[in-house]
Amino acid sequence: MQQILNGYENILKALKEVGSEHYMLVCDASFPFLPIKDCFNPAVTFDQFTPNPLYEQVCKGVELFNENKCDAIVAVGGGSTIDVAKCIKLYCKMDASRNYLEQECADSNVPLIAIPTTAGTGSESTRFAVIYFDGKKQSINHESIIPNYAILEPKLLKSLPLYQKKCTMLDALCQGIESLWSINSTDESMIFSKIAIQMIMDHWHGYIEHNNEEDAQYIMMAANYAGRAINITQTTAPHAMSYKLTSMYNLPHGHAVALCLPEVWMYMMEHPDMCVDPRGKDHLEFIFEWLGQIMECDSAYKGLMMFRSIMFALDMPHPKSGDRQSELDVLTHSVNPIRLKNNPVKLDEEVIRNIYEKILQ
């Protein structure tokens, strides 16, 4: 069972409780500038990876971990950093002579402590990781890679660039919303989603516009709740449609997802008869109305308009296309149908193309 601790003063406590004497620190280039950098005394530090980490980079991390006979991993960074640490944990006891991606996953029992430096993915509390092999995205999914400890420290958000704060916060908001309407939602996940959405609605102004530390604490907690919700339900169509927008137009993930979400939301509200959730159309319409209420609106439609108004207030522009028709072809055929299975309303190829066309307008 994961423990979630608030405040960097819990770092030594977590290390003591996992019994670590020789841990590896996984961090990114921002680490030397963090206010908590002096809280660590690692056996070895690994930071040789890119924002979209490659399989080969993870392999180097595994090699370093084993060469130094480390007994735990501490990850300090954003989603990519935590993903790298998760994969090192998962692969460190596998056969190094074979491709790790082709081997059966098992719990390595290596303790993992995650300290996020952004408030977005909630990766510090999920069973998912993403790396790239031969240019293709590899989705890792294993219960054992949920960190043993997640330590939330809002001070780490203070120096983030404003645009990065906007993108990561929007990712958390989208995850909370998608989890709420996912066909895999449960009573527990819906509670997590509701808390995440409400916290963001209540505190995004102070976090974005005033860089207030108390608001930052709530946004960091909201991202964690959204991550815990997605850990149960997985993501839906807006996430599935966002990945190619990111690669084609160099849009950060949170920005791309937030462009997709209102268009998917609108289509689903207009086509409840296309519902594929086993709980039926009435359940889906209830969720939409409830979502509007969570967003402090008196209808589902006004909730959607509230989301659009937040995007406008944050000044998150749509991408500019060149050859729109050819780009629409590429985007339409890029969507992973497996990820669409979690969506409560069926989206066919024509619908997906029409949604992308609205995003590019």
C-alpha positions as CSV (number, residue, x, y, z in Angstrom):
1,M,0.0,0.0,0.0
2,Q,1.4,3.4,-1.0
3,Q,2.0,6.1,1.5
4,I,1.5,9.7,0.5
5,L,3.4,12.2,2.6
6,N,3.3,16.0,2.5
7,G,6.5,17.9,2.8
8,Y,10.1,17.3,1.9
9,E,11.0,16.7,5.6
10,N,9.6,13.2,5.1
11,I,12.4,12.2,2.7
12,L,14.7,10.8,5.4
13,K,11.7,9.2,7.1
14,A,10.8,7.3,3.9
15,L,14.4,6.2,3.3
16,K,14.6,4.9,6.9
17,E,11.3,3.0,6.6
18,V,12.4,1.2,3.4
19,G,15.7,0.4,5.1
20,S,17.8,1.9,2.3
21,E,21.6,2.5,2.8
22,H,22.7,2.7,-0.8
23,Y,20.0,4.3,-3.1
24,M,20.1,5.6,-6.6
25,L,18.8,9.1,-7.3
26,V,17.0,9.5,-10.6
27,C,16.6,13.2,-11.5
28,D,16.5,15.6,-14.4
29,A,18.4,18.7,-15.3
30,S,16.4,20.9,-12.9
31,F,17.6,19.0,-9.8
32,P,20.6,21.3,-9.0
33,F,18.2,24.3,-8.8
34,L,15.7,22.7,-6.5
35,P,15.4,24.0,-2.9
36,I,15.6,20.4,-1.6
37,K,18.8,19.3,-3.4
38,D,20.8,19.2,-0.2
39,C,18.4,16.6,1.3
40,F,20.0,13.7,-0.6
41,N,23.1,11.7,-0.2
42,P,22.8,9.1,-3.0
43,A,25.2,6.3,-3.8
44,V,24.8,7.2,-7.5
45,T,22.9,9.7,-9.6
46,F,21.3,8.9,-12.9
47,D,20.1,11.8,-15.1
48,Q,21.1,10.7,-18.6
49,F,17.7,10.6,-20.3
50,T,15.5,12.9,-22.4
51,P,12.0,14.2,-21.7
52,N,10.5,11.4,-23.8
53,P,12.8,8.7,-22.4
54,L,14.2,6.0,-24.6
55,Y,14.5,2.3,-23.9
56,E,18.3,2.5,-24.4
57,Q,18.5,5.2,-21.7
58,V,16.6,3.1,-19.2
59,C,18.9,0.2,-19.9
60,K,21.9,2.4,-18.9
61,G,20.0,3.3,-15.7
62,V,19.5,-0.4,-14.9
63,E,23.2,-1.1,-15.6
64,L,24.2,1.7,-13.3
65,F,21.8,0.6,-10.5
66,N,23.2,-3.0,-10.6
67,E,26.8,-2.0,-10.9
68,N,26.6,0.0,-7.8
69,K,24.5,-2.6,-5.9
70,C,21.8,-0.1,-5.0
71,D,19.0,-1.1,-2.7
72,A,16.4,1.5,-3.5
73,I,15.5,4.3,-6.0
74,V,14.5,7.9,-5.3
75,A,12.9,9.8,-8.2
76,V,12.9,13.6,-8.1
77,G,11.4,15.2,-11.2
78,G,8.4,15.3,-13.6
79,G,6.5,12.5,-15.2
80,S,9.4,11.3,-17.4
81,T,11.8,11.1,-14.5
82,I,9.4,9.1,-12.5
83,D,8.7,6.9,-15.5
84,V,12.4,6.2,-15.9
85,A,12.7,5.3,-12.2
86,K,9.7,2.9,-12.5
87,C,11.3,1.1,-15.4
88,I,14.6,0.8,-13.7
89,K,12.8,-0.8,-10.7
90,L,10.9,-3.1,-13.0
91,Y,13.8,-4.2,-15.1
92,C,16.7,-4.4,-12.6
93,K,16.3,-8.1,-11.9
94,M,15.5,-9.2,-15.4
95,D,17.9,-10.9,-17.8
96,A,20.1,-8.1,-19.2
97,S,21.0,-10.2,-22.3
98,R,17.4,-10.0,-23.6
99,N,15.0,-7.1,-24.4
100,Y,13.3,-6.2,-21.2
101,L,10.1,-5.3,-23.1
102,E,9.8,-8.9,-24.3
103,Q,10.2,-10.4,-20.8
104,E,7.5,-11.3,-18.3
105,C,7.2,-8.6,-15.6
106,A,7.5,-9.4,-11.9
107,D,7.9,-7.3,-8.8
108,S,11.6,-6.7,-8.2
109,N,10.8,-5.6,-4.6
110,V,13.1,-2.6,-4.9
111,P,11.7,0.3,-2.9
112,L,10.8,3.4,-4.9
113,I,10.2,6.9,-3.5
114,A,8.8,9.5,-5.9
115,I,9.0,13.2,-5.4
116,P,7.2,15.0,-8.2
117,T,8.4,18.5,-9.2
118,T,5.4,19.2,-11.4
119,A,1.6,18.9,-10.7
120,G,0.2,17.1,-13.7
121,T,0.4,13.4,-14.5
122,G,0.1,12.1,-11.0
123,S,2.7,9.5,-12.1
124,E,3.9,9.3,-8.5
125,S,0.8,7.3,-7.7
126,T,0.1,5.2,-10.9
127,R,1.1,1.8,-12.3
128,F,1.9,3.3,-15.7
129,A,5.1,4.5,-17.4
130,V,5.9,5.5,-21.0
131,I,9.2,5.0,-22.8
132,Y,10.1,4.9,-26.5
133,F,11.6,1.9,-28.4
134,D,12.6,2.2,-32.1
135,G,10.6,5.5,-32.3
136,K,7.4,3.9,-31.0
137,K,5.7,4.7,-27.7
138,Q,5.7,1.8,-25.2
139,S,3.1,1.8,-22.5
140,I,4.3,0.0,-19.4
141,N,1.6,-1.2,-17.0
142,H,2.4,-3.1,-13.8
143,E,1.1,-2.8,-10.3
144,S,4.6,-3.2,-8.8
145,I,5.8,0.1,-10.2
146,I,3.5,2.2,-8.1
147,P,6.0,4.0,-5.8
148,N,6.1,2.9,-2.2
149,Y,6.1,6.5,-1.2
150,A,4.9,9.7,-2.9
151,I,6.2,12.9,-1.2
152,L,4.4,16.0,-2.2
153,E,6.2,19.3,-1.8
154,P,4.5,22.4,-3.2
155,K,7.7,24.5,-2.9
156,L,9.0,22.6,-6.0
157,L,6.3,24.2,-8.2
158,K,7.2,27.8,-7.4
159,S,10.0,28.2,-10.0
160,L,8.3,26.3,-12.8
161,P,7.9,28.3,-16.1
162,L,4.3,29.7,-16.3
163,Y,3.5,27.8,-19.5
164,Q,4.7,24.5,-18.0
165,K,2.5,25.1,-14.9
166,K,-0.5,25.7,-17.2
167,C,0.1,22.6,-19.3
168,T,0.6,20.2,-16.3
169,M,-2.4,21.6,-14.4
170,L,-4.6,21.1,-17.5
171,D,-3.3,17.5,-17.8
172,A,-4.5,16.9,-14.2
173,L,-7.8,18.5,-14.9
174,C,-8.3,16.4,-18.0
175,Q,-7.3,13.2,-16.2
176,G,-9.9,14.0,-13.5
177,I,-12.7,14.6,-16.1
178,E,-11.8,11.6,-18.3
179,S,-11.6,9.3,-15.3
180,L,-15.1,10.4,-14.2
181,W,-16.7,9.5,-17.5
182,S,-14.6,6.4,-18.2
183,I,-16.4,3.1,-18.7
184,N,-14.0,1.7,-16.0
185,S,-15.0,4.2,-13.3
186,T,-15.8,2.9,-9.8
187,D,-17.1,4.5,-6.7
188,E,-13.6,5.0,-5.5
189,S,-12.2,6.5,-8.7
190,M,-15.2,8.9,-8.9
191,I,-14.4,10.2,-5.4
192,F,-10.8,10.8,-6.5
193,S,-11.9,12.5,-9.7
194,K,-14.4,14.8,-7.9
195,I,-11.7,15.9,-5.4
196,A,-9.2,16.5,-8.1
197,I,-11.6,18.6,-10.3
198,Q,-12.9,20.6,-7.3
199,M,-9.4,21.4,-6.0
200,I,-8.3,22.6,-9.4
201,M,-11.5,24.7,-9.9
202,D,-11.0,26.3,-6.5
203,H,-7.3,27.0,-6.7
204,W,-6.1,27.4,-10.3
205,H,-6.4,31.2,-10.2
206,G,-4.1,31.6,-7.2
207,Y,-1.7,29.0,-8.5
208,I,-1.4,30.4,-12.0
209,E,-1.9,34.1,-11.6
210,H,-0.4,34.7,-8.1
211,N,2.1,31.8,-7.7
212,N,0.6,31.3,-4.2
213,E,2.2,28.4,-2.2
214,E,-1.1,27.4,-0.5
215,D,-2.8,27.1,-3.9
216,A,0.1,25.2,-5.2
217,Q,-0.3,22.7,-2.4
218,Y,-3.9,22.1,-3.4
219,I,-3.0,21.8,-7.1
220,M,-0.3,19.3,-6.3
221,M,-2.8,17.3,-4.2
222,A,-5.3,17.5,-7.1
223,A,-2.8,16.1,-9.6
224,N,-2.1,13.2,-7.2
225,Y,-5.9,12.5,-6.8
226,A,-6.3,12.6,-10.6
227,G,-3.4,10.2,-11.0
228,R,-5.0,7.8,-8.5
229,A,-8.3,8.1,-10.4
230,I,-6.6,7.3,-13.7
231,N,-4.7,4.4,-12.1
232,I,-8.1,2.7,-11.7
233,T,-9.9,3.8,-14.9
234,Q,-7.2,4.6,-17.4
235,T,-7.6,7.5,-19.9
236,T,-10.2,7.9,-22.7
237,A,-10.5,9.5,-26.1
238,P,-9.0,13.0,-25.4
239,H,-5.7,11.4,-24.3
240,A,-5.8,8.9,-27.2
241,M,-6.2,11.8,-29.6
242,S,-3.6,14.0,-28.0
243,Y,-0.4,12.1,-28.7
244,K,-0.1,12.9,-32.4
245,L,-0.9,16.6,-31.8
246,T,2.1,16.6,-29.5
247,S,4.5,15.1,-32.0
248,M,3.2,17.0,-35.1
249,Y,2.8,20.5,-33.6
250,N,5.4,20.3,-30.7
251,L,2.6,20.8,-28.1
252,P,3.2,19.7,-24.6
253,H,1.0,16.8,-23.5
254,G,-1.3,18.8,-21.2
255,H,-1.9,21.5,-23.8
256,A,-2.7,18.8,-26.5
257,V,-5.1,16.9,-24.2
258,A,-6.9,20.1,-23.2
259,L,-7.5,20.9,-26.9
260,C,-9.1,17.5,-27.5
261,L,-11.2,17.2,-24.4
262,P,-13.9,19.9,-25.0
263,E,-14.5,18.7,-28.6
264,V,-14.9,15.1,-27.4
265,W,-17.1,16.2,-24.5
266,M,-19.4,18.2,-26.8
267,Y,-19.7,15.3,-29.3
268,M,-20.6,12.8,-26.5
269,M,-23.2,15.1,-25.0
270,E,-24.8,15.5,-28.4
271,H,-24.8,11.7,-29.0
272,P,-25.7,9.9,-25.8
273,D,-27.5,7.2,-27.8
274,M,-24.0,6.1,-29.0
275,C,-23.1,5.2,-25.4
276,V,-21.1,2.0,-25.0
277,D,-20.8,2.1,-21.2
278,P,-22.6,-1.1,-19.9
279,R,-24.3,1.1,-17.3
280,G,-26.2,2.8,-20.1
281,K,-27.2,6.2,-21.5
282,D,-28.9,7.4,-18.3
283,H,-25.7,6.8,-16.3
284,L,-23.7,8.8,-18.8
285,E,-26.1,11.7,-18.8
286,F,-26.0,11.7,-15.0
287,I,-22.2,11.8,-15.1
288,F,-22.2,14.8,-17.5
289,E,-24.7,16.7,-15.2
290,W,-22.7,15.8,-12.1
291,L,-19.5,16.9,-13.9
292,G,-21.1,20.3,-14.5
293,Q,-22.0,20.6,-10.8
294,I,-18.5,19.6,-9.7
295,M,-17.3,22.5,-11.9
296,E,-19.7,24.8,-10.0
297,C,-22.1,25.1,-13.0
298,D,-25.9,24.3,-13.1
299,S,-25.7,22.1,-16.2
300,A,-23.4,19.8,-18.2
301,Y,-23.3,22.3,-21.1
302,K,-22.3,25.1,-18.8
303,G,-19.6,22.9,-17.3
304,L,-18.2,22.4,-20.8
305,M,-18.3,26.2,-21.4
306,M,-16.5,26.7,-18.1
307,F,-13.7,24.4,-19.4
308,R,-13.5,26.5,-22.6
309,S,-13.4,29.7,-20.6
310,I,-10.4,28.4,-18.5
311,M,-8.6,27.6,-21.8
312,F,-9.3,31.1,-23.0
313,A,-8.1,32.6,-19.7
314,L,-4.9,30.6,-19.8
315,D,-4.3,31.7,-23.4
316,M,-3.8,28.2,-24.7
317,P,-3.9,28.5,-28.6
318,H,-4.9,26.0,-31.2
319,P,-2.2,24.7,-33.5
320,K,-1.7,26.3,-36.9
321,S,-1.8,23.8,-39.7
322,G,-0.1,23.9,-43.1
323,D,-1.6,21.4,-45.4
324,R,-4.8,20.8,-43.4
325,Q,-6.2,17.9,-45.4
326,S,-3.0,15.8,-45.3
327,E,-2.5,16.6,-41.6
328,L,-6.1,15.5,-40.9
329,D,-5.4,12.2,-42.6
330,V,-2.3,11.6,-40.4
331,L,-4.0,12.6,-37.2
332,T,-7.1,10.5,-37.9
333,H,-5.1,7.4,-38.5
334,S,-2.9,7.9,-35.5
335,V,-5.4,7.2,-32.8
336,N,-4.9,3.9,-31.0
337,P,-8.3,2.1,-31.0
338,I,-7.4,0.2,-27.8
339,R,-7.3,3.5,-25.9
340,L,-10.7,4.4,-27.3
341,K,-12.3,1.3,-25.7
342,N,-12.4,3.2,-22.3
343,N,-14.5,6.0,-23.9
344,P,-18.2,6.0,-23.0
345,V,-19.3,7.0,-26.5
346,K,-18.3,5.2,-29.7
347,L,-16.1,7.3,-32.0
348,D,-15.6,6.2,-35.5
349,E,-13.0,7.4,-38.0
350,E,-15.3,10.1,-39.5
351,V,-16.1,11.5,-36.0
352,I,-12.4,11.5,-35.1
353,R,-11.6,13.4,-38.2
354,N,-14.3,16.0,-37.6
355,I,-13.1,16.5,-34.1
356,Y,-9.5,17.1,-35.3
357,E,-10.9,19.5,-37.9
358,K,-12.4,21.6,-35.1
359,I,-9.2,21.6,-33.2
360,L,-7.3,22.8,-36.3
361,Q,-9.7,25.6,-37.1
